[in-house]
């Protein structure tokens, strides 16, 4: 993938504050400046699908995980593993979601109370929408994808990417000390 699908022609693939060496496969967490070997299996799986993709433009049509082929069957697990951790960490301070996303080049959007668009892979955008905790309601979140995502990744790989994106936002929260 070196020099393809939005990656630079360097000796490593960089996304979401991680660097995957093309020479030895080692994963480095650049955000926390430490090795990140536990991420390797998921990242290799995600990247194996992405490597087979052909370049397609974004559609600007947002879809939920449930709308992906077979996504409804895994939706509950996806929410528990990718969405609910965002609610727990950012629900009482939703403005911090925007600050955390900025560490990955994310930009603020106008959905929910707070929302961000992050390119979790160079050509795959993930949109995190958060509604603040209030006295009447707990915090609520959602994760949306550009509909072109299914041209880059399988539904299982999208689930893994969503979960990894959620994890990285939580890591950013820790690094920012918020």
N, C-alpha and C positions, 0 to 999 in steps of 0.2 A: 504494500500500500504506500510505500515511500513515494511521495510526489503525486499521489492519486487520491481521489475522493476527498479533497480538501486538506489532506495532510501535506506538510512541507517535505522537501527532498532530503531531510536530515536522517540521521541514524537512529532516530527514535520517533515514536508516535506520541504526540502530546494532546491530551484532552482532559477536561474536568480536573485539572491540577495534578494529573499523573503523567508519567513518562514511561512508555514501554520500549525497552531497548530492542532494536531489530537485530542486534548482534548476539545477545545472550538471553533475551526474553525477560530480563529482570524488570520488575515494576518498582518505580520510585514515586513516593508521595511527595510531590514538590511543594504542596501546601504546608505539610508538617515536616518536610525535609528529613524523611526517613524511608527505609525500604518498606514495601507494601506487598509482600509475597502472598498474603491471604487473598488479595484481589485478583491474582493472576488467573485462576481457573475461569472465573466469570468473564474477565476481560478478554481472554483468549477466545472464549465462545462467542462473545459479542463481535469481536473483530473478525472472526472467521466468516461470519455471515456478511458483515459489512464489506469485506474484501471481495466478495463475489458480486456485489451490486454494480449496477450501471448508473451513471449520473442521471438524476431526474430533478426537475425543478420543484421547489416547494409549491404547494397548492394554495396556501393560506387558509385552508379549511381545517379547522381543529376537530379532532375526534378523541373520544375517550378510549381507554384500553378495552372496554367492553365492546366497542365497535370493530375491533380487529377480528380477523378470522379466528374463531375459537376463543376469543377473549372473554366472552361471557362465562365460560366454564372455569376460568382461572381468576376471574375478577375479584372474588372475595380475598383470595390469597394475595393478589396484587395490592389491594387496598391495605391489608394488614402489614405488608412488608415495605411498601413504598410510600403510601399516602398517610397512614396514621402516625408514623414517626415524625412527619413534618408537622402534623397537627399538634403533637405533644411538645415538640421543641419550639416551634414558632407561634403557637396559638395565642399565648399571652403577650407576645411582643412581635406581632406580624410584620412590623416595619423592618425588623432584623432580617427577614427573608430577602429583602431587596439588597441589603448590605452583604449578606452571605453570597448571593448570586453574582454580585459584582466581582468577586474574587475569581470567577470563572468566565468573565466577560459577559455576564448576563445583563439583561436590560429590563426595566420595569415596564409592565403592561397595564392596561386599564380593564381588568376583570376582577370580580370579587372585591374585597377590601384592599388586598395587595396581591400582586401577581408578577411573575417574572418569566422571561423567555431565556433559556440557556441552550446553547448548542452543545449537547452532551457528546456528540460526535460532530466533526466539522460540517456535515450536511444534514444532521438530524437534530431538530429543535424539540425541546421538552418545555412545556408551559406548566408552571406550578401556580395554582390559584388558591388563595387562602382567605377565609372569612374569619374575622377576629372572634375570640372568646368574648361573651357578654354575660351579664348576670342571668339572662334567660336561656342562653344556648352555649354549648361548648364550641370550641373552635372546629372548623370544618375545612377540608382541603380537597383538591382534585388535581390530577395530573393529566394533561392533554398533550396530544401529539399532532404535528402536521400530518395530514392523511398520506403524504408521500412516504411515511415511515415504513409502511409495509413493502415498499420497493427496495428497502435497504436491509431490513431485518425480519426474521420470523417473529411470530407473536411471543414465543418463549424468550427470544433475544430482546424484544422490546421490554418484557417484564424484567429481565435482568438489568437492562439499561436504566429503567425507571427506578429500580431498587438501588442501583449504584449511584444514580443522580441524587436520590434522597440521602443516601449515606454521605456523599460528598458535601451536600448542603449542611448536614449536621456537623461534619468535620470543620467546615468553614465557620460555623457558629462557635465551635470550641476555640478555634484559632483567634477569632475576633474577641473572644472573652466576653461574649454577650449572653 
